[in-house]
Amino acid sequence: MSNRAREPDGEKPGTLRPVVLVTGLSGAGKSSILRMLEDLGFETVDNPPLSVLEEVVREGGSVPIAAGVDARTRGFETADVMALLGRLRRVPGIAPQLIYATADEAVLLRRFSETRRRHPLAPGGSLGARVADGIAREAALLAPLQEVADAVIDTSDLPLPELRRQIEQRFRDSGIGGMAVAVLSFAFPKGLPREADLVFDLRFLRNPHYDPVLRPLTGRDGKVAAFIQEDSAFSPFWQRMTALLDPLLPRYAAEGKKYLTVAMGCTGGKHRSVLLAEMLAAHLARSGWRVDLTHRELARLENVHREQAGAGSPMPQRAGDGPAALISPAGREAPSSCTQ
């Protein structure tokens, strides 16, 4: 996730009231995000008139606010939302953010087909009834908001538990000062993480995939770690990378950045990137940073294994899919998903 919002001059970290506007494509999981924010103590409202929302925010109070804002509003204009966001950022004592939820067209089409819901911009009549046309129309309408969003969350292949983890990592400590760092391992063939601020390509290191003994293991295993660390390029790279990041992160924090994602990529997202992500997360934690570690491809692999082994049990839900119960990180049942 990227972050553009800055604290107003003169405000101390931890004293600002979070105000989160949630927007994005229909079917991408906006309602799920709102419910997750509600679980974190936010006062939530879906699709209010912008004038009412601004009035509520300006009335003051200490409870954080989250509001869904999208194309369902009569007379919706992206320029009005951007103007509101600009005005809110000049209000003392609050920290407004814009979260944009998106997903691939094929995923959105599947979700609308499964739920049999109408797309708000494909209701029939002069606008037509094809969901694909509605998706394209909405994407064009909301494109300016995606450009200025503080965070863009792609839920195309994102299970609801992982979406909840991302929202909690970003907002659970919204009243605590300082920058949180997310360290992420991934596979380049599966696509660059859209939330990444810094990306390191580790494909120059020797690849354990070609060793039949190491192939089924991961970067968390000692044998894999030893194999990679024996590469003559490993130690110089590790020293230079940490020498780059150690002074860089405090400068990002000093500029008001609240969330930074460092992505470590290799070919399969299983060996080299996992090892370096584990090492970097531990290094940053020792340096005092709040760190969240995620292995994207390993998580996807675990989901596939659960689906294959779970005969008779429900398949893992993805953000934006139809209703299903899931267990939140706190171990309690969380709300079902929604395609908004």
For each residue, the residues with C-beta under 8 A, 3 or more apart:
1: 150 151 152 153 166 170 182 195 259 261
2: 150 151 152 195 197 261
3: 97 150 151 257 258 259 260
4: 148 150
5: 89 95 96 97 150 256 258
6: 255 256
7: 11 13 16 95 256
8: 11 16 89 90 92
9:
10: 92
11: 7 8 15 16 92 93
12: 15 177
13: 7 16 176 177 178
14: 175 176 177
15: 11 12 93
16: 7 8 11 13 93 94 95 175
17: 61 62 63 64 65 93 94 95
18: 42 64 65 94 95 97 171 174 175
19: 57 64 65 66 67 88 94 95 96 97
20: 37 42 64 65 66 67 96 97 98 99 171
21: 66 67 69 81 84 85 96 97 98 99
22: 30 33 34 37 66 67 68 69 99 101
23: 30 68 69 70 81 98 99 100 101 142 145 149
24: 28 29 30 70 99 100 101 102 142 145 146 153
25: 28 101 102 103 108 135 138 139 142
26: 30 70 71 72 108 119 120 121 134 135 138 339 340
27: 103 107 108 111 112 119 135 320 339 340
28: 24 25 101 102 103 108 153 155 319 320
29: 24 32 33 101 103 153 155 158 163 319 320 337 338 339 340
30: 22 23 24 26 33 34 68 70 101 340
31: 34 35 46 68 338 339 340
32: 29 35 36 160 163 319 320 335 337 338 340
33: 22 29 30 36 37 99 101 153 163 167
34: 22 30 31 37 38 44 46 66 68
35: 31 32 38 39 44 334 335 338
36: 32 33 39 40 163 164 167 168 334 335
37: 20 22 33 34 40 42 44 64 66 167 171
38: 34 35 41 42 43 44 66
39: 35 36 328 334 335
40: 36 37 167 168 171 172 174
41: 38 63 64
42: 18 20 37 38 63 64 65 66 171
43: 38 63 64 65 66
44: 34 35 37 38 65 66 67 68
45: 48 53 56 65 66 67 68
46: 31 34 67 68 340
47: 68 69 70 72 73
48: 45 52 53 56 67
49: 52 53 73
50: 53 54 69 73 80 81 84
51: 54 55
52: 48 49 55 56
53: 45 48 49 50 56 57 67 69 84
54: 50 51 57 58 84 87 88
55: 51 52 58 59
56: 45 48 52 53 59 65
57: 19 53 54 65 88 91 94
58: 54 55 91
59: 55 56
60: 93
61: 17
62: 17
63: 17 41 42 43
64: 17 18 19 20 37 41 42 43 174
65: 17 18 19 20 42 43 44 45 56 57
66: 19 20 21 22 34 37 38 42 43 44 45
67: 19 20 21 22 44 45 46 48 53
68: 22 23 30 31 34 44 45 46 47 340
69: 21 22 23 47 50 53 73 81
70: 23 24 26 30 47 73 76 120 142 340
71: 26 76 120 121 138 141 142
72: 26 47 76 120
73: 47 49 50 69 70 76
74:
75:
76: 70 71 72 73 80 141
77: 80 81
78: 81 82 141 142 144 145
79: 82 83 144
80: 50 76 77 83 84
81: 21 23 50 69 77 78 84 85 145
82: 78 79 85 86 144 145 148
83: 79 80 86 87
84: 21 50 53 54 80 81 87 88
85: 21 81 82 88 89 96 98 148
86: 82 83 89 90
87: 54 83 84 90 91
88: 19 54 57 84 85 91 94 96
89: 5 8 85 86 96
90: 8 86 87
91: 57 58 87 88 94 96
92: 8 10 11
93: 11 15 16 17 60
94: 16 17 18 19 57 88 91
95: 5 7 16 17 18 19 174
96: 5 19 20 21 85 88 89 91
97: 3 5 18 19 20 21 150 151
98: 20 21 23 85 145 148 149 150 151
99: 20 21 22 23 24 33 149 150 151 153
100: 23 24 142 145 146 149 151 152 153
101: 22 23 24 25 28 29 30 33 153 155
102: 24 25 28 146 152 153 154 155
103: 25 27 28 29 107 108 111 154 155 156 320
104: 107 108 154 156
105: 108 109 132 135 136
106: 109 110
107: 27 103 104 110 111 155 156 157 320
108: 25 26 27 28 103 104 105 111 112 131 135 320
109: 105 106 112 113 131 132 135
110: 106 107 113 114
111: 27 103 107 108 114 115 320 321 322 339
112: 27 108 109 115 116 117 119 131 339
113: 109 110 116 131
114: 110 111 321 322
115: 111 112 322 339
116: 112 113
117: 112 339
118: 122 123 124 129
119: 26 27 112 122 123 131 134 135 138
120: 26 70 71 72 123 134 138
121: 26 71 127 133 134 135 137 138 141
122: 118 119 127 128 129 130 131 133 134 135 137
123: 118 119 120 127 129
124: 118 127 128 129
125: 128
126:
127: 121 122 123 124 133 134 137
128: 122 124 125 133 134
129: 118 122 123 124
130: 122 133 134
131: 108 109 112 113 119 122 134 135
132: 105 109 135 136
133: 121 122 127 128 130 136 137
134: 26 119 120 121 122 127 128 130 131 137 138
135: 25 26 27 105 108 109 119 121 122 131 132 138 139
136: 105 132 133 139 140
137: 121 122 127 133 134 140 141
138: 25 26 71 119 120 121 134 135 141 142
139: 25 135 136 142 143
140: 136 137 143
141: 71 76 78 121 137 138
142: 23 24 25 70 71 78 100 138 139 145 146
143: 139 140 146 147
144: 78 79 82 147 148
145: 23 24 78 81 82 98 100 142 148 149
146: 24 100 102 142 143 149 152
147: 143 144
148: 4 82 85 98 144 145
149: 23 98 99 100 145 146 152
150: 1 2 3 4 5 97 98 99
151: 1 2 3 97 98 99 100 170 195 259
152: 1 2 100 102 146 149 194 195
153: 1 24 28 29 33 99 100 101 102 158 163 166 195
154: 102 103 104 157 158 194 195
155: 28 29 101 102 103 107 158 163 318 319 320
156: 103 104 107
157: 107 154 300 318
158: 29 153 154 155 162 163 166 318 319
159: 162 163 299 303 316 317 318 319
160: 32 163 164 316 317 318 319 321 324 326 334 337
161: 164 165 316 326 327 328 329
162: 158 159 165 166 294 299 319
163: 29 32 33 36 153 155 158 159 160 166 167 319
164: 36 160 161 167 168 326 328 329 334
165: 161 162 168 169 292 294 329
166: 1 153 158 162 163 169 170 195
167: 33 36 37 40 163 164 170 171
168: 36 40 164 165 171 172 329
169: 165 166 172 180 182 292
170: 1 151 166 167 174 180 259
171: 18 20 37 40 42 167 168 174
172: 40 168 169
173: 176 180 290
174: 18 40 64 95 170 171
175: 14 16 18
176: 13 14 173
177: 12 13 14
178: 13 253 290
179: 249 252 253 257 258 259 260 289 290
180: 169 170 173 258 259 260 289 290 291 292
181: 249 259 260 261 262 284 289 290 291 292
182: 1 169 195 259 260 261 262 291 292 293 294
183: 261 262 264 277 280 281 284 291 292 293 294
184: 193 195 196 261 262 263 264 277 293 294 295 296
185: 219 263 264 265 266 269 273 274 276 277 294 295 296 297 298
186: 190 191 192 193 263 264 265 269 273 296 297
187: 190 265 266 267 268 269 270 273 296 297
188: 191 192 201 203 265 266 267
189: 267
190: 186 187 269 296 297 300
191: 186 188
192: 186 188 196 199 263 265
193: 184 186 196 199 261 263 296
194: 152 154
195: 1 2 151 152 153 154 166 182 184 261
196: 184 192 193 199 261 262 263
197: 2 260 261 262
198: 245 260 261 262 263
199: 192 193 196 263 265
200: 241 262 263 264 265 276
201: 188 204 265 266
202: 205 264 265 266 272 273 276
203: 188 207 265 266 267 272
204: 201 233 237
205: 202 228 231 233 234 237 266 272
206: 227 228 230 231
207: 203 210 266 267 271 272
208: 211 214 215 217 224 227 228 271 272
209: 214 215 267 268 270 271
210: 207 215
211: 208 214 215 227
212: 215
213: 217 223
214: 208 209 211 217 221 223 224 227 271
215: 208 209 210 211 212
216:
217: 208 213 214 221 223 224 271
218: 221 224 270 271 274 298
219: 185 224 225 228 270 271 272 273 274 275 276 277 278
220: 224 274 275 278
221: 214 217 218 224 225
222: 225 226
223: 213 214 217 226 227
224: 208 214 217 218 219 220 221 227 228 271 275
225: 219 221 222 228 229 275
226: 222 223 229 230
227: 206 208 211 214 223 224 230
228: 205 206 208 219 224 225 231 234 271 272 275
229: 225 226 234 235
230: 206 226 227 234
231: 205 206 228 234
232: 235
233: 204 205 236 237
234: 205 228 229 230 231 237 238
235: 229 232 238 239
236: 233 239 240
237: 204 205 233 234 240 241
238: 234 235 241 242 276 279
239: 235 236 242 243
240: 236 237 243 244
241: 200 237 238 244 245 280
242: 238 239 245 246 280 283
243: 239 240 246 247
244: 240 241 247 248
245: 198 241 242 248 249 262 280 284
246: 242 243 249 287
247: 243 244 250 251
248: 244 245 251 252
249: 179 181 245 246 252 253 260 284 289
250: 247 253 254
251: 247 248 254 255
252: 179 248 249 255 257 260
253: 178 179 249 250 256 257
254: 250 251
255: 6 251 252
256: 5 6 7 253
257: 3 179 252 253 260
258: 3 5 179 180
259: 1 3 151 170 179 180 181 182
260: 3 179 180 181 182 197 198 249 252 257
261: 1 2 181 182 183 184 193 195 196 197 198
262: 181 182 183 184 196 197 198 200 245 280
263: 184 185 186 192 193 196 198 199 200
264: 183 184 185 186 200 202 272 273 276 277 280
265: 185 186 187 188 192 199 200 201 202 203 269 273
266: 185 187 188 201 202 203 205 207 269 270 271 272 273
267: 187 188 189 203 207 209
268: 187 209 271 297
269: 185 186 187 190 265 266 273 274 295 296 297 298
270: 187 209 218 219 266 273 274 297 298 301
271: 207 208 209 214 217 218 219 224 228 266 268 274 275
272: 202 203 205 207 208 219 228 264 266 275 276
273: 185 186 187 202 219 264 265 266 269 270 276 277 295
274: 185 218 219 220 269 270 271 277 278 295 298
275: 219 220 224 225 228 271 272 278 279
276: 185 200 202 219 238 264 272 273 279 280
277: 183 184 185 219 264 273 274 280 281 293 295
278: 219 220 274 275 281 282 293
279: 238 275 276 282 283
280: 183 241 242 245 262 264 276 277 283 284
281: 183 277 278 284 285 291 293
282: 278 279 285 286
283: 242 279 280 286 287
284: 181 183 245 249 280 281 287 289 291
285: 281 282 288 289 291
286: 282 283
287: 246 283 284
288: 285
289: 179 180 181 249 284 285
290: 173 178 179 180 181
291: 180 181 182 183 281 284 285
292: 165 169 180 181 182 183
293: 182 183 184 277 278 281
294: 162 165 182 183 184 185 299
295: 184 185 269 273 274 277 298 299
296: 184 185 186 187 190 193 269 299 300
297: 185 186 187 190 268 269 270 300 301
298: 185 218 269 270 274 295 301 302
299: 159 162 294 295 296 302 303
300: 157 190 296 297 303 304
301: 270 297 298 304 305
302: 298 299 305 306
303: 159 299 300 306 307 316
304: 300 301 307 308
305: 301 302 308 309
306: 302 303 309 310 316
307: 303 304 310 315 316
308: 304 305
309: 305 306
310: 306 307 313 314 315
311:
312:
313: 310
314: 310 317 324
315: 307 310
316: 159 160 161 303 306 307
317: 159 160 314 321 322 324 326 337
318: 155 157 158 159 160 321 337
319: 28 29 32 155 158 159 160 162 163 337
320: 27 28 29 32 103 107 108 111 155 337 338 339
321: 111 114 160 317 318 324 337 339
322: 111 114 115 317 337 339
323: 336 337 338
324: 160 314 317 321 336 337
325: 333 334 336
326: 160 161 164 317 333 334 336 337
327: 161 331 332 333 334
328: 39 161 164 331 332 333 334
329: 161 164 165 168
330:
331: 327 328
332: 327 328
333: 325 326 327 328
334: 35 36 39 160 164 325 326 327 328
335: 32 35 36 39
336: 323 324 325 326
337: 29 32 160 317 318 319 320 321 322 323 324 326
338: 29 31 32 35 320 323
339: 26 27 29 31 111 112 115 117 320 321 322
340: 26 27 29 30 31 32 46 68 70
